[in-house]
């Protein structure tokens, strides 16, 4: 049986601590820096004094985020209320703009890249296709984003055209209800193509088509009190299963010309929903 001396024991402990610290330093060096543009310039997320939460593309994919309702589940200070297909209400820190009417100005600003898409009384339910990151700015942002940013701002940053090489992706997603097989299935097909034209110019196109299956049935026999005889009426023509099923299509095309001291980018986006 061998016995370690006191000096040998201390040396062994010191070596173990040094190895642990070296492993910790390596782990720290591997942390990815998140760069955001919430203040209209590129900055590291940890250097911004305000409340900014950035969700990266990988995090969006892992959480299976496809719309604003899914995204709101990742932001503690944000809530989202669905209205009609493609529209809803965004709230930060519980601050509402009015009593729920559609004519009030929004309290939360919504941007796609640098383009505001805020509407009076509602927010566009943007489909999260080929998104680089989403930045949530809680609190008043009027100095940078105008009067519709009293409670906060959401910035959806898309992936930019890349002149360094060709790229293309296709995704097909299907979802079915295991608890109620009679419900309509949901599916989505989307694609992206990035085409470099020259060393400093590229075009990126994105398109999608989706169907969100419904689960609400309209049945006959419902009563309506309008001063009618027996205070009821029937409307058999309105009877329908899965009445909240809706379809969504959209496309986005951008061109980007990179220069030594900046870039020029132009494009067009379209999204529509229908029942």
Residue, then its C-alpha position, 0 to 999 in steps of 0.5 A: x500500500x502506497x501513501x501520498x505525502x502531504x505535498x503530493x496531495x496538495x499538488x494533486x488538488x492544484x492540478x485538478x483545479x487548474x484542469x477544471x478552470x481550463x475547461x471552464x475557460x474553453x467553454x466560455x470561449x465557445x459562447x456565440x456572440x449575438x449581434x443585434x441592430x435594435x438601436x439602428x446599429x450593429x451591437x453585441x446583445x450584452x452591450x445594450x443597456x435596454x431590454x432586448x431579447x433576441x431569438x436566433x434562427x436555430x432557436x426558432x427552428x428548435x422551438x418550431x416557431x411558425x407564427x407570432x403566437x408561437x413566438x410569443x411563448x418564448x418572450x416572458x414580457x410579451x403576449x399575443x391574441x389572435x383575432x382573424x386569420x393573419x391578424x392579432x394583437x401584440x402586448x408588452x408588459x400588459x400595456x394595451x392600446x385601447x378597449x380592444x377596438x380596431x381603430x386604436x393605434x397600436x402600442x407595439x411596433x412591428x418591423x420586418x427588417x427596417x420596414x414598419x408593418x404596423x397597422x391601426x388596431x391589429x398586427x400582421x401575423x408574419x409567417x416565420x420563414x427564412x428568418x435570421x432572428x427576432x428582436x423583442x424590445x420591451x418598454x417605450x421605443x418612441x425615439x427610434x420607432x415612432x408613436x406606435x412603440x409605446x409598450x415595445x417593438x418587435x423586429x423580424x430580421x430576415x436572412x439576407x442575399x449572400x453573394x458568396x455562394x448558391x444555396x437552396x432549401x425546401x421544407x415540408x411539414x405536416x401536423x395531425x391531431x391525435x386527440x381528435x382525428x376528425x380535425x383538419x390536418x395542418x401542412x406547410x411547404x416552403x422553399x428558399x433559393x439564394x443566387x449570386x449574380x456577381x461577387x457583390x450582388x445576389x438575389x434571395x427568394x422565399x415562398x410558402x403555402x400553408x393550411x392550418x387545420x381547424x377544430x371549431x364546428x358550426x352546428x344548427x340549432x343555435x339561438x339568437x335573440x333579435x326580438x324574433x318569434x320564440x327568440x330563436x332562428x336557424x341558419x342551416x347554410x352556416x353549418x360547417x365543420x372546422x370553420x376556423x381552417x384557413x390557408x396562407x400563402x406568401x413570397x419574398x424577393x430581395x436583391x442586395x448589392x454590397x459595397x466597400x462602405x455599405x450596401x443597397x438592398x431592395x425587395x418586395x414581400x407579400x403574405x395573404x390569408x383566407x378561410 
